[in-house]
Amino acid sequence: MKKEIIFYIPSIEGGGVEKNLYLLIKYLPKQIGKIHVITAKKKNSNFKNVKFICPTSNYWNKKNRTLKNIICVYLLIKNFWSSKAVILSFQSNLTSIIISKIFRFRVLIRLNTSLKKYLNNFLKRFTFKFFYSLSNIIIVNSKVFQKELFNEINLKSHLIYNLNINEKKRKKLDFFKKFKGLKILNIGRLTDQKDQLTLIRSLGIFKKKNTNFRCSIIGRGAFKNILISEIKKLNLEKHIKLIGLKNNAEQYISQSDVFVLSSKFEGLPNVLIESQKYGVPIISSNCPTGPNEILMNGKLGELFPVGNHIILANKLLNFSKNKKILKLKSLNAKKYLKRFDPIMNSQKYSKLILQEYEKI
């Protein structure tokens, strides 16, 4: 029987989820079979033995996630309604599960973000538990996430860490324009989840003790005007720049003195793994889930309570006065990057996918 695997990811926005998708389809063993990617984004990437099933224009990619999901459901049904296939859902997991039950697909769902985002009332808790239990396999990307899923809604899952790789060095960009002071970087969508407001407020305190710094925030999102307003309110226009979405974010990480993650919740944030790859010191919120696991409870970087801009400011001040301690932690972090090896982790995916084919 011809093996077909369908990756379902309606919204490709250039974040960590998308990077894991591209690395996974690149490193999946050949025996996995034909790979299809269903997305609302017009194809702009070339992969051997991978077929992108998507609209012929960028019209749908400019729509919200709900509309992107609708067009992808149409594409899925149109192309595979009579097929024997396995779906690996990277987004819109509830939709993937429902479609799979109707058309008798096997479905693996990959959970990317802590359940704290969803399970804030009884109805949501019941809904997610019911539908997730209908999936054939649940994949999570951290041990804490795995424990959270079991404790919150009593569901078992398979742990597979995010994939990361040491890519070839590219031409360096003059990102900070030869700035000699403290170079701070944050990467993430401009949303409530990423909580750049906490970072901005911490720098308002930091500026009272040290004015020789520059912070760049890479990303785009609905909170842009809110962040701009806070920057102006604290008179930080000369120190903080919102520079939009960048496709080559790793190059910016490598030129920073310290990377700050301020999120309220995550899954397993790739930006921390990438910072470790370049030996860049990390100060991160201790949000569920991921940062504490990546930083090994503070052994490989600094952690601060979610939303506490005062403690974050103090950690930045301590780093500006004595960089040695945190730099040693960042250098030590490279020893633990094998956890995210793309070949090893793609083989784990392959094993689960082939296991489901045997049940078709």
N, C-alpha and C positions, 0 to 999 in steps of 0.2 A: 504493500500500500504506500502511495506517495505521501510523504510527511509534509504537512504545511503548518507553519506557526504564524499566527497573526499577532503582531504587536499593536495594541490599541492605545493611541495617545493623541486625542483630539487637538490639544493645544501645545505646540512646540514653541517655547518662548525663550530659549537660550539659557535656561538655568541648569541646576544640578541634575534634575530628573532627565532632561534631554541629553545631557552629557553621558549619563549612565546608559541610556538607550543606545546611543551611537557606539559606545565602547562595547556594549554587549553584543550587538549585531555584527560588530567587526571581529570579535574574538570567539563567538560561538563555534564549536566544532562543526566540521563540514557534515557530519552524519545527522545533524539535526534536521536537515531537509530544506525546503523552500521557505524563505522568510518574506513575509508581507508586512508593511507598515501602513496602518490606516491613520491618517491625520488630516486636519483641515488646512494645514500649511502646504502651499505649492512646493513641490519637490525642489530642493536646492542642494542636495548632497548626493554624492555618487558612491555607492557600495556595490561590490560584486555580489551576485546571487541574492540581491535584495530588491524587491519591487515595492515602490511607494504607491499606494492607492490614495489619491488625494484630488482635490479640485484642480482644474487647469488654470485657475487664476488665484490671486491673493484676496479675492473678495471675502471669502469666508474667514480667512485668517484675521481679518480686521474686526470680526464680530466678537461678541462675548462668549464665554466658555459654554454656555447653554446652547447657543446656536451652533457653535463648532461641534458640540457633541451630537446634535441632531443630524447634521450633514454626514458625520462619520457613521452614525447608525445606518443611515441610508446606504452609504458606500459598503458597509459591512454586509448588510442584507443582500444588496444587489450582486455582490461578487461571490458570496460564500453561503448563500441560503441552503444549498444542497450539498455542501462539502463536508468532509470529515476533517475537522481541523481543531487545533488547540489555540486558545486565545491567551496571550499574556498581556494583562491590562496594566498599563502604567498610570492611567488616569480614568476618571469616571467609572470607578469600579462597580458601583451599583448597576449602572446601565449595562456594563459588560456581563455581569452575572445574570441579569434578566434576559438579555438576548441569548446567552448561552443556554439557559434553561428552555427557552422557546425552540431553539434550533438544534438542541442537543450537542452543543460543543462542549469540550472540556475547557475549563477556565482556571487560570492561575492569576491571582491578583497580587500586585506589588503595592504595599502601603508605604507612602513616602513621608508622611507627616504625623507627628504625635496625635493620638486620639483626643488629647485635651482640646483640640480645635473643634471637635465634633460633639463629644458626649457631654453636653452641658445641661441636658434635661432628660427626663425618663423616655419621652417619645423617640428622641434621637438615639438614645442608648438601645432601645428595643429594636428600632429600624435597622441600625447598623449591625447589631448582633444577628438579627434574623437573616439579612441578605448575605453578610460575610460568611455565615455558616453554610450557605448554599454553594459557595465556591469550592472547587476541588482542592486547591492549595492556596494558602496565604503565605506570602513572602514578606519579611520585614528586614530592615537594614541595621538594626542594633539590638544588643542583648536587653537593654532597658526597654526598648520598644516591644520586644517579644514578651517580656515580663508584664508590661503594661497591658498588652492585649489580653493576656490570660487573666490577669487580676480584674480588669475592668469588665470584660464581656465573656470570659471563660472560653476563649478560643485559642487553639494551638497553632503555631506557625513555624516556618522554616527561616532560619537566619542566614542571609547572604549579605555580606558587606558591600558597600558601593565599590565600583570599579574605578581605579585610577592608574595612570601610567606616566612614566618619565618620558615626555615628548622631546623631540629634538629642539635645541635652543634656536630661537628665532632672533632676528635683528631687534636689538633693544630700542625701546621708545624713550624719548626724553619726557617721561610722564610728569615728573615733578619740576621740570624745567630747571634742573641743577640747583634746586632748593637745598640749603644747608641745614635747615632746622629739622625738627621731628616730623617724619612723614607717616601719617596715619591713614589707613585704608579700610573701607567697608564696602562690601559687595552684596547686593540683594535687592529684590523688588521693593519699591517704595510703598510699603503697606503697613498696616497695624502689626501684622505678624513679625516683620523684621525689626520694628521698633527703633528706627534711627533717631526718633525723638529723644530717647534715653542717651544715645551717644552725643547728640547735639547739646543737650543740657549738661552733660558731664564736661564738655569742652568749654561751656560757659564758666564753670568753676575752675577748670584747668587754666584758662586764660588769665585768671587773677594772679597766678603764680608763674606762668610761663607763656609768653606771647610768641615764642619762636617755633611755631608749628603750622602744619598745613594738613587738613583732612579732606580726602576725596571720597565721595560716595558714588559708586557705580551702580546704576539700575534705573528703572523707570516704573511708574505706577501711580495709583490714585492719590497717594499721600504727598505728591510733589509740592503742591502749593502750601500744605500744612507745614512741611519741613522748611520751605523757603521763609514762611512767616516766622517760624521759631528762630531761624538763623538771623533774621533781621532784628527780631525782638532782643536778642542777646548780643547784637553788634558783632556778629561773627562772619560777616560777608567776606572779609579779607582772609579768613582762615579755613572756611569750609566751602567746598565746591560740589555741586551736584552735576555730574558730567555725563549722565545718560547711560544707555546700554552700550557695552563694549563687547565685541565678539572674542577678543583676545585677552580676556581678563587676567589670565595667568601671568602675562608679561608685566602687568601693573602690580600684581602681588610681589613679584620678585624684586621690585624697586622700592618697596615700602620698608619702613623701620619696624612697624607693628601693625598687625591685622586685628581689627575689633569686630566681633560678632555680637549684635545686641538683641537677637531674636527673643520673642516670647515663647515660641515653640518651633521645633524642627523635626526632621527625621534623622538623618545623618549628614550634616552639612558638608558638602564637597569643598567649600571654600576653606574650611579648616584643614582638610587633608592636603589641598593644594598648597596652603601656606606652610605646612610641615614639609612638603616636598622641596620647597625652596629655602627651608631653614629660617623662615620668618617668624618672629615671636608672635604669640597669640594671647589676646585677652578676650574671653568669651563669656556671655551670660550662661549660667548653669541651667539652661532651659531643658524641658523634656522635648525630644530625647536626642542623644547623640553627642553634644559637646563634652560632657563629663566622661563619656566612654572613649572618645577620640583623644582627649587630653589626659586620660588615665587618672582621674580624680585630682587634677592639678599637677601631676608629675611632669607633664609635657607642655604646660601652659598655665595661664592664670584664669580663674573663674570668679564671677561676681553674681550676686542674686539678680534675678530677672527684674528689670525696671529700676534698679537702684543706681541712679546716676552719680550719687555721692561716692559710693564705693568704687565705681568705675573711674571717676575722676582721680581718686586717690591712687588707684593702681597705675593709671597713666602718669601721674606725678612721680611715683616711685620708679617707674621705668625710665622716665626722662632723666632722673638723677643718677640711676645706676642700672645700666642696660645688661650688665654681665649675667645676672641670675637668670633672667628670662631668656637671654640668648643661649645659655647653656641648655635650658629646657628644650628650646626649639631645635638645637643640634641633636639632642638625644632622641627627639621624636622620629628622626629618620630611620632609626633602628626598628621601628614598629610599623613601617609602611607596607610590609609584606601582607598585612591583613587585607589590603585593598588590591592585591594583585589581580589584574584583569583575566589572566588565563585560568587561575585557580577558581575564581568566583564565577566565570562564565561556564566552567565545567559543572559547577553546582547547579546552575540554571538548566544546563543541558540534561543532566541526570533527571531532574524533576519533569522536564518537558517530555522526554522519552518515556518516562514512567507513566505519564498520562496517555500517551499514544497507545500503550499496551492495553489500555482499558476501553479504547474506542471499538 
